[in-house]
Amino acid sequence: MPNARGDQAKLLVRRQTTFGTAENAAEGAFYNLPFYSYNVTPSGELANDEAIYGDAYPGELVAGLRNLSGAMVVPMGLDSIGWHLAQLLGLPTTTGVGAPYSHVFRAAAQPAILQATHGISHAGIGQHFTQDSLAAQGLELTAAKNGQRQRVTFNMVGREEVKAGATLDGTPVSFGTDPVPVGFRSLLSVDGSEAAGVTQCALTLNTGREADQETLNGLATASDINPGIWDLSGTLNARFRDATYYDLASDGTEMALSLAWTLSANYSLTIDVPRVVLERTGVPVEGRDIIAQTFNWRAARPAAGQQMIEMTLVNATADYANAA
C-alpha cells in the first residue's frame, strides 16, 4: 500500500462567498498554488468530565471546541503571491492595459476580510480534504542575501476541515510563468537610499483576526471571523560601521523602509513602510569577528494621507478574481 508523499500534494484555492459554506467542487474553478509546507490543520478539544462517581476512574470523555489554524509557507512567485496578498490586504488597485500590470495592496483603516476555501489533495493515495472559511491572519518574511528562492509565511485561521470523497478540481488553473526571485535580489532602502551595512531585514504584519468561538451558534466550530487591529514590526541586522542606526534608535527618529525584489521591468515586488522607529539597543561585542547590531523596529500609526504599508506588485496577471 503506498504512502502519502509531500511531492504529490496539491493546494487548491478559491475565494469563498459565505462563511461556513465551502465553495463547490468544479473543474477549472480553483487555482493550484505552489507551496513549501502546509500546516493549516484542524484541532479538537477532548477532556474528561469532572463529575464524581465515588471511584478513581476518569469522568466521561467530552468533545469540545473544533478549530482550524496554522501556517503555510509559499514561494514569492511574482504572479501567484498576489493571491495571498489579496487575502491578507484586500483586492489591489490595478493599473495597466496588457502586461505588465501594477497591483497596489494597502492596509485599509477598515479592512474587508476575504475568506477562502482550500482543498488539499493527496493524489498518490487518493485522499482529499476541504477547509472552509479561511482568512489570512498575517504575513512573515525575511530578506537576506542568499541563493535560496524567496519564501513567505502566511498564518491562517478558519472554521472547519472535512474529508472529501474527491478532489475539488481535477483541472485546476495554475499561474503559468510565476517567476520567483532568489534572496540576493532583495534590496533594502532607508529614506530612499540603499541601506549601508544591513545584512538582514525581517517583517511581520498581523491583522489580529480571530475565529469567533464565543458567539453561541449551537456548533463546536466558530461562528465567524472577527476583525482585529493591524500590527507591523520586524528586525534589522546591520554591521557596526558607524553610529547611524544607534543614533536613530536612541533618538527615536522616524525613517522609511523599502524592501524590493526586482527581476525586470515586468516583474517586481516592492514593500514600503513609511514610518518606522528602531527600538533602542546597544552594540554587543561577542567575539573577535565582525561586530553586528540587531534592532527591533515597529511601524507608527500612519499620518493623514499616508499608508501604514503599501505593496506594489508588477507582473503578468490581470486581476486576482476567482478562476472562471
C-alpha positions as a Markdown table, in Angstrom:
| # | Residue | x | y | z |
|---|---|---|---|---|
| 1 | Met | 0.0 | 0.0 | 0.0 |
| 2 | Pro | 1.5 | 3.4 | -1.0 |
| 3 | Asn | 2.4 | 6.1 | 1.5 |
| 4 | Ala | 1.4 | 9.7 | 1.1 |
| 5 | Arg | 4.2 | 11.9 | -0.1 |
| 6 | Gly | 4.5 | 15.7 | 0.1 |
| 7 | Asp | 5.5 | 16.0 | -3.6 |
| 8 | Gln | 2.2 | 14.5 | -4.6 |
| 9 | Ala | 0.1 | 17.0 | -2.6 |
| 10 | Lys | -1.9 | 19.8 | -4.2 |
| 11 | Leu | -3.2 | 23.0 | -2.7 |
| 12 | Leu | -6.4 | 24.2 | -4.4 |
| 13 | Val | -7.8 | 27.6 | -3.5 |
| 14 | Arg | -10.9 | 29.6 | -4.3 |
| 15 | Arg | -12.3 | 32.8 | -2.7 |
| 16 | Gln | -15.4 | 31.9 | -0.6 |
| 17 | Thr | -18.7 | 33.8 | -0.7 |
| 18 | Thr | -20.4 | 32.8 | 2.5 |
| 19 | Phe | -18.9 | 32.0 | 5.9 |
| 20 | Gly | -19.5 | 28.3 | 6.8 |
| 21 | Thr | -20.2 | 27.2 | 3.2 |
| 22 | Ala | -17.3 | 25.9 | 1.3 |
| 23 | Glu | -17.2 | 26.5 | -2.4 |
| 24 | Asn | -18.5 | 23.7 | -4.6 |
| 25 | Ala | -16.2 | 21.4 | -6.4 |
| 26 | Ala | -15.9 | 22.2 | -10.1 |
| 27 | Glu | -13.5 | 21.8 | -13.0 |
| 28 | Gly | -11.3 | 24.8 | -13.7 |
| 29 | Ala | -12.8 | 26.7 | -10.7 |
| 30 | Phe | -9.8 | 26.6 | -8.3 |
| 31 | Tyr | -6.2 | 27.8 | -8.5 |
| 32 | Asn | -3.5 | 25.3 | -7.9 |
| 33 | Leu | -0.9 | 27.2 | -5.9 |
| 34 | Pro | 2.7 | 26.2 | -5.2 |
| 35 | Phe | 3.8 | 25.8 | -1.6 |
| 36 | Tyr | 6.7 | 24.6 | 0.5 |
| 37 | Ser | 4.8 | 23.5 | 3.6 |
| 38 | Tyr | 1.2 | 23.5 | 4.7 |
| 39 | Asn | 0.5 | 23.2 | 8.4 |
| 40 | Val | -3.0 | 24.7 | 8.5 |
| 41 | Thr | -4.6 | 21.8 | 10.4 |
| 42 | Pro | -7.8 | 21.1 | 12.4 |
| 43 | Ser | -7.8 | 20.5 | 16.2 |
| 44 | Gly | -10.5 | 19.4 | 18.6 |
| 45 | Glu | -10.6 | 19.6 | 22.4 |
| 46 | Leu | -11.0 | 16.4 | 24.3 |
| 47 | Ala | -11.3 | 16.3 | 28.1 |
| 48 | Asn | -12.7 | 14.2 | 30.9 |
| 49 | Asp | -15.8 | 15.3 | 32.7 |
| 50 | Glu | -15.2 | 16.1 | 36.4 |
| 51 | Ala | -18.4 | 14.6 | 37.8 |
| 52 | Ile | -17.8 | 12.5 | 41.0 |
| 53 | Tyr | -18.8 | 8.8 | 40.9 |
| 54 | Gly | -17.1 | 7.6 | 44.1 |
| 55 | Asp | -14.2 | 6.0 | 42.4 |
| 56 | Ala | -10.8 | 6.9 | 40.9 |
| 57 | Tyr | -11.7 | 6.4 | 37.3 |
| 58 | Pro | -11.7 | 9.4 | 35.0 |
| 59 | Gly | -15.0 | 11.0 | 34.0 |
| 60 | Glu | -16.8 | 10.6 | 30.7 |
| 61 | Leu | -15.0 | 11.9 | 27.7 |
| 62 | Val | -16.3 | 15.3 | 26.4 |
| 63 | Ala | -15.6 | 16.5 | 22.9 |
| 64 | Gly | -15.1 | 20.3 | 23.0 |
| 65 | Leu | -14.5 | 23.1 | 20.5 |
| 66 | Arg | -13.2 | 22.4 | 17.0 |
| 67 | Asn | -10.7 | 24.8 | 15.4 |
| 68 | Leu | -8.7 | 25.3 | 12.2 |
| 69 | Ser | -5.5 | 27.3 | 12.1 |
| 70 | Gly | -1.8 | 27.2 | 11.2 |
| 71 | Ala | 0.8 | 28.5 | 8.7 |
| 72 | Met | 1.6 | 27.9 | 5.1 |
| 73 | Val | 4.9 | 28.7 | 3.5 |
| 74 | Val | 4.8 | 29.7 | -0.2 |
| 75 | Pro | 7.3 | 30.8 | -2.8 |
| 76 | Met | 7.3 | 34.5 | -3.6 |
| 77 | Gly | 6.0 | 33.7 | -7.1 |
| 78 | Leu | 5.6 | 37.2 | -8.6 |
| 79 | Asp | 2.3 | 36.1 | -10.1 |
| 80 | Ser | 0.8 | 33.8 | -7.5 |
| 81 | Ile | 1.9 | 35.8 | -4.4 |
| 82 | Gly | -0.7 | 38.4 | -5.3 |
| 83 | Trp | -3.5 | 35.9 | -4.5 |
| 84 | His | -2.2 | 35.6 | -0.9 |
| 85 | Leu | -1.6 | 39.3 | -0.6 |
| 86 | Ala | -5.2 | 39.9 | -1.6 |
| 87 | Gln | -6.5 | 37.5 | 1.0 |
| 88 | Leu | -4.5 | 39.4 | 3.6 |
| 89 | Leu | -4.8 | 43.1 | 2.5 |
| 90 | Gly | -7.8 | 43.1 | 0.3 |
| 91 | Leu | -8.1 | 43.3 | -3.5 |
| 92 | Pro | -5.5 | 45.7 | -5.0 |
| 93 | Thr | -5.8 | 48.8 | -7.1 |
| 94 | Thr | -4.7 | 47.5 | -10.5 |
| 95 | Thr | -3.4 | 49.6 | -13.5 |
| 96 | Gly | -2.2 | 48.6 | -16.9 |
| 97 | Val | -3.7 | 47.6 | -20.2 |
| 98 | Gly | -1.9 | 44.4 | -21.1 |
| 99 | Ala | 1.2 | 43.1 | -19.2 |
| 100 | Pro | 2.9 | 44.4 | -17.2 |
| 101 | Tyr | 0.1 | 45.1 | -14.7 |
| 102 | Ser | 0.8 | 47.0 | -11.5 |
| 103 | His | -1.2 | 45.9 | -8.4 |
| 104 | Val | -1.0 | 48.1 | -5.3 |
| 105 | Phe | -2.0 | 46.5 | -2.0 |
| 106 | Arg | -2.6 | 48.7 | 1.1 |
| 107 | Ala | -3.6 | 48.1 | 4.7 |
| 108 | Ala | -7.0 | 49.7 | 4.9 |
| 109 | Ala | -8.3 | 51.5 | 8.0 |
| 110 | Gln | -11.4 | 49.3 | 7.9 |
| 111 | Pro | -10.3 | 46.2 | 6.0 |
| 112 | Ala | -12.6 | 43.7 | 4.5 |
| 113 | Ile | -12.0 | 40.1 | 5.4 |
| 114 | Leu | -11.7 | 37.9 | 2.3 |
| 115 | Gln | -12.4 | 34.2 | 3.0 |
| 116 | Ala | -11.3 | 31.2 | 1.0 |
| 117 | Thr | -12.0 | 27.5 | 0.5 |
| 118 | His | -8.9 | 25.4 | 0.4 |
| 119 | Gly | -8.6 | 21.8 | -0.9 |
| 120 | Ile | -5.7 | 19.6 | 0.0 |
| 121 | Ser | -5.4 | 16.6 | -2.3 |
| 122 | His | -3.0 | 13.7 | -1.8 |
| 123 | Ala | -3.0 | 12.3 | -5.3 |
| 124 | Gly | -0.8 | 9.3 | -4.6 |
| 125 | Ile | -3.2 | 7.7 | -2.1 |
| 126 | Gly | -6.5 | 9.3 | -3.3 |
| 127 | Gln | -7.2 | 11.2 | -0.1 |
| 128 | His | -8.8 | 14.7 | -0.1 |
| 129 | Phe | -9.7 | 17.3 | 2.4 |
| 130 | Thr | -11.7 | 20.6 | 2.2 |
| 131 | Gln | -11.2 | 23.5 | 4.5 |
| 132 | Asp | -13.7 | 26.4 | 4.6 |
| 133 | Ser | -13.9 | 30.0 | 5.7 |
| 134 | Leu | -10.2 | 30.5 | 5.8 |
| 135 | Ala | -8.8 | 34.0 | 6.5 |
| 136 | Ala | -5.3 | 35.3 | 6.4 |
| 137 | Gln | -4.1 | 36.4 | 9.8 |
| 138 | Gly | -0.7 | 37.6 | 9.0 |
| 139 | Leu | 2.5 | 37.6 | 6.9 |
| 140 | Glu | 6.1 | 36.9 | 7.8 |
| 141 | Leu | 9.1 | 37.3 | 5.6 |
| 142 | Thr | 12.9 | 37.8 | 5.9 |
| 143 | Ala | 15.1 | 39.4 | 3.3 |
| 144 | Ala | 18.7 | 38.2 | 3.3 |
| 145 | Lys | 21.4 | 37.8 | 0.7 |
| 146 | Asn | 21.5 | 34.2 | -0.2 |
| 147 | Gly | 20.9 | 31.8 | -3.1 |
| 148 | Gln | 17.5 | 30.5 | -2.0 |
| 149 | Arg | 14.2 | 31.3 | -3.6 |
| 150 | Gln | 12.4 | 33.9 | -1.6 |
| 151 | Arg | 9.6 | 32.5 | 0.5 |
| 152 | Val | 6.8 | 34.0 | 2.6 |
| 153 | Thr | 4.8 | 32.6 | 5.5 |
| 154 | Phe | 1.1 | 33.2 | 5.8 |
| 155 | Asn | -0.7 | 32.5 | 9.1 |
| 156 | Met | -4.3 | 31.3 | 8.6 |
| 157 | Val | -7.4 | 30.8 | 10.6 |
| 158 | Gly | -10.6 | 29.1 | 9.5 |
| 159 | Arg | -13.7 | 27.2 | 10.5 |
| 160 | Glu | -13.6 | 23.5 | 9.7 |
| 161 | Glu | -11.9 | 20.7 | 7.7 |
| 162 | Val | -13.8 | 17.8 | 6.4 |
| 163 | Lys | -12.7 | 14.7 | 4.5 |
| 164 | Ala | -13.9 | 14.9 | 0.9 |
| 165 | Gly | -14.7 | 12.0 | -1.4 |
| 166 | Ala | -12.8 | 13.5 | -4.4 |
| 167 | Thr | -10.6 | 16.4 | -5.3 |
| 168 | Leu | -12.3 | 19.8 | -5.5 |
| 169 | Asp | -10.9 | 20.3 | -9.0 |
| 170 | Gly | -9.4 | 17.8 | -11.4 |
| 171 | Thr | -8.2 | 20.5 | -13.8 |
| 172 | Pro | -7.2 | 23.5 | -11.6 |
| 173 | Val | -5.7 | 26.7 | -13.0 |
| 174 | Ser | -2.1 | 27.5 | -12.4 |
| 175 | Phe | -0.1 | 30.7 | -12.8 |
| 176 | Gly | 1.9 | 30.0 | -15.9 |
| 177 | Thr | 5.1 | 32.0 | -15.6 |
| 178 | Asp | 5.2 | 32.9 | -11.9 |
| 179 | Pro | 9.0 | 33.7 | -11.5 |
| 180 | Val | 10.4 | 33.6 | -8.0 |
| 181 | Pro | 13.3 | 35.9 | -7.0 |
| 182 | Val | 16.2 | 34.5 | -5.0 |
| 183 | Gly | 17.3 | 36.1 | -1.8 |
| 184 | Phe | 20.3 | 38.0 | -3.2 |
| 185 | Arg | 17.9 | 40.1 | -5.3 |
| 186 | Ser | 16.4 | 41.7 | -2.2 |
| 187 | Leu | 17.3 | 45.4 | -1.7 |
| 188 | Leu | 16.6 | 47.5 | 1.4 |
| 189 | Ser | 16.4 | 51.2 | 1.2 |
| 190 | Val | 16.2 | 53.6 | 4.2 |
| 191 | Asp | 14.7 | 57.0 | 3.5 |
| 192 | Gly | 15.1 | 56.5 | -0.2 |
| 193 | Ser | 18.7 | 55.4 | -0.3 |
| 194 | Glu | 20.2 | 52.0 | -0.3 |
| 195 | Ala | 20.9 | 50.9 | 3.3 |
| 196 | Ala | 24.5 | 50.7 | 4.2 |
| 197 | Gly | 25.8 | 47.6 | 6.1 |
| 198 | Val | 22.4 | 46.0 | 6.6 |
| 199 | Thr | 22.6 | 42.2 | 6.2 |
| 200 | Gln | 19.0 | 41.2 | 7.0 |
| 201 | Cys | 15.6 | 42.7 | 7.4 |
| 202 | Ala | 12.5 | 40.8 | 8.7 |
| 203 | Leu | 8.9 | 41.9 | 8.5 |
| 204 | Thr | 5.8 | 40.7 | 10.3 |
| 205 | Leu | 2.4 | 42.0 | 9.5 |
| 206 | Asn | -0.6 | 40.9 | 11.7 |
| 207 | Thr | -4.3 | 41.6 | 11.2 |
| 208 | Gly | -5.4 | 40.4 | 14.7 |
| 209 | Arg | -8.2 | 38.4 | 13.0 |
| 210 | Glu | -9.5 | 35.5 | 15.1 |
| 211 | Ala | -12.1 | 32.8 | 14.8 |
| 212 | Asp | -15.2 | 33.7 | 16.9 |
| 213 | Gln | -15.5 | 30.8 | 19.3 |
| 214 | Glu | -17.6 | 32.8 | 21.8 |
| 215 | Thr | -20.9 | 33.6 | 20.0 |
| 216 | Leu | -23.5 | 30.9 | 20.7 |
| 217 | Asn | -24.2 | 29.2 | 17.4 |
| 218 | Gly | -25.0 | 25.7 | 18.6 |
| 219 | Leu | -21.9 | 24.2 | 17.0 |
| 220 | Ala | -18.4 | 23.3 | 18.1 |
| 221 | Thr | -17.0 | 25.3 | 15.2 |
| 222 | Ala | -16.5 | 29.1 | 15.0 |
| 223 | Ser | -19.4 | 31.3 | 14.1 |
| 224 | Asp | -17.4 | 33.9 | 12.1 |
| 225 | Ile | -14.0 | 35.5 | 11.7 |
| 226 | Asn | -13.6 | 38.6 | 13.9 |
| 227 | Pro | -11.6 | 41.6 | 12.7 |
| 228 | Gly | -8.6 | 42.8 | 14.6 |
| 229 | Ile | -6.0 | 45.6 | 14.8 |
| 230 | Trp | -3.1 | 45.9 | 12.4 |
| 231 | Asp | 0.4 | 45.3 | 13.9 |
| 232 | Leu | 3.5 | 45.8 | 11.8 |
| 233 | Ser | 7.0 | 45.2 | 13.2 |
| 234 | Gly | 10.3 | 43.4 | 12.4 |
| 235 | Thr | 14.0 | 43.3 | 12.9 |
| 236 | Leu | 17.0 | 44.8 | 11.2 |
| 237 | Asn | 20.5 | 43.4 | 11.4 |
| 238 | Ala | 23.4 | 45.7 | 10.5 |
| 239 | Arg | 27.2 | 45.7 | 10.7 |
| 240 | Phe | 28.6 | 48.2 | 13.2 |
| 241 | Arg | 30.5 | 50.7 | 10.9 |
| 242 | Asp | 29.3 | 53.9 | 12.5 |
| 243 | Ala | 26.7 | 55.1 | 14.9 |
| 244 | Thr | 24.0 | 55.9 | 12.3 |
| 245 | Tyr | 21.5 | 53.2 | 13.4 |
| 246 | Tyr | 22.5 | 53.5 | 17.0 |
| 247 | Asp | 21.7 | 57.2 | 16.9 |
| 248 | Leu | 18.4 | 56.7 | 15.0 |
| 249 | Ala | 17.3 | 54.2 | 17.7 |
| 250 | Ser | 18.5 | 56.3 | 20.6 |
| 251 | Asp | 16.8 | 59.5 | 19.3 |
| 252 | Gly | 13.6 | 57.7 | 18.3 |
| 253 | Thr | 13.9 | 59.1 | 14.8 |
| 254 | Glu | 11.3 | 58.0 | 12.2 |
| 255 | Met | 12.6 | 56.6 | 8.9 |
| 256 | Ala | 11.1 | 55.0 | 5.9 |
| 257 | Leu | 11.9 | 51.4 | 5.0 |
| 258 | Ser | 11.5 | 49.9 | 1.5 |
| 259 | Leu | 12.2 | 46.3 | 0.5 |
| 260 | Ala | 12.3 | 45.4 | -3.2 |
| 261 | Trp | 12.8 | 42.3 | -5.3 |
| 262 | Thr | 13.2 | 43.2 | -9.0 |
| 263 | Leu | 13.6 | 40.7 | -11.8 |
| 264 | Ser | 12.9 | 43.0 | -14.6 |
| 265 | Ala | 10.7 | 46.0 | -15.6 |
| 266 | Asn | 7.9 | 43.4 | -15.9 |
| 267 | Tyr | 8.3 | 41.6 | -12.6 |
| 268 | Ser | 8.9 | 43.1 | -9.2 |
| 269 | Leu | 7.6 | 43.4 | -5.7 |
| 270 | Thr | 8.2 | 46.5 | -3.5 |
| 271 | Ile | 7.1 | 46.8 | 0.1 |
| 272 | Asp | 7.1 | 50.4 | 1.5 |
| 273 | Val | 6.7 | 51.2 | 5.2 |
| 274 | Pro | 6.8 | 55.0 | 5.5 |
| 275 | Arg | 7.0 | 55.4 | 9.3 |
| 276 | Val | 9.4 | 53.1 | 11.2 |
| 277 | Val | 11.2 | 53.6 | 14.5 |
| 278 | Leu | 14.0 | 51.4 | 15.8 |
| 279 | Glu | 14.0 | 50.2 | 19.4 |
| 280 | Arg | 16.9 | 51.4 | 21.4 |
| 281 | Thr | 19.7 | 48.9 | 21.9 |
| 282 | Gly | 23.4 | 48.8 | 22.4 |
| 283 | Val | 26.3 | 47.3 | 20.5 |
| 284 | Pro | 27.4 | 43.9 | 21.8 |
| 285 | Val | 30.9 | 42.6 | 21.4 |
| 286 | Glu | 30.6 | 38.8 | 21.2 |
| 287 | Gly | 34.0 | 37.8 | 19.9 |
| 288 | Arg | 36.8 | 38.7 | 17.5 |
| 289 | Asp | 34.7 | 38.6 | 14.4 |
| 290 | Ile | 32.7 | 41.4 | 12.7 |
| 291 | Ile | 30.6 | 43.3 | 15.2 |
| 292 | Ala | 26.9 | 43.4 | 14.3 |
| 293 | Gln | 23.8 | 45.1 | 15.7 |
| 294 | Thr | 20.2 | 43.8 | 15.8 |
| 295 | Phe | 17.4 | 46.3 | 16.1 |
| 296 | Asn | 13.7 | 45.6 | 16.6 |
| 297 | Trp | 11.6 | 48.0 | 14.7 |
| 298 | Arg | 7.9 | 49.0 | 14.8 |
| 299 | Ala | 5.7 | 50.9 | 12.4 |
| 300 | Ala | 4.0 | 54.0 | 13.7 |
| 301 | Arg | 0.3 | 55.0 | 13.1 |
| 302 | Pro | 0.1 | 56.3 | 9.5 |
| 303 | Ala | -0.2 | 60.1 | 9.2 |
| 304 | Ala | -3.1 | 61.7 | 7.3 |
| 305 | Gly | -2.9 | 60.7 | 3.7 |
| 306 | Gln | -0.2 | 58.2 | 4.3 |
| 307 | Gln | -0.2 | 54.4 | 4.2 |
| 308 | Met | 0.9 | 52.1 | 7.1 |
| 309 | Ile | 2.2 | 49.6 | 4.5 |
| 310 | Glu | 2.0 | 49.5 | 0.7 |
| 311 | Met | 3.0 | 46.6 | -1.5 |
| 312 | Thr | 3.4 | 47.2 | -5.3 |
| 313 | Leu | 3.4 | 44.0 | -7.4 |
| 314 | Val | 4.3 | 44.2 | -11.1 |
| 315 | Asn | 3.6 | 41.1 | -13.1 |
| 316 | Ala | 1.7 | 39.5 | -16.0 |
| 317 | Thr | -1.6 | 38.8 | -14.0 |
| 318 | Ala | -4.5 | 41.0 | -15.0 |
| 319 | Asp | -6.5 | 40.5 | -11.7 |
| 320 | Tyr | -7.0 | 38.4 | -8.7 |
| 321 | Ala | -10.6 | 37.3 | -9.1 |
| 322 | Asn | -11.6 | 33.7 | -8.8 |
| 323 | Ala | -10.7 | 31.3 | -11.6 |
| 324 | Ala | -13.5 | 31.2 | -14.1 |
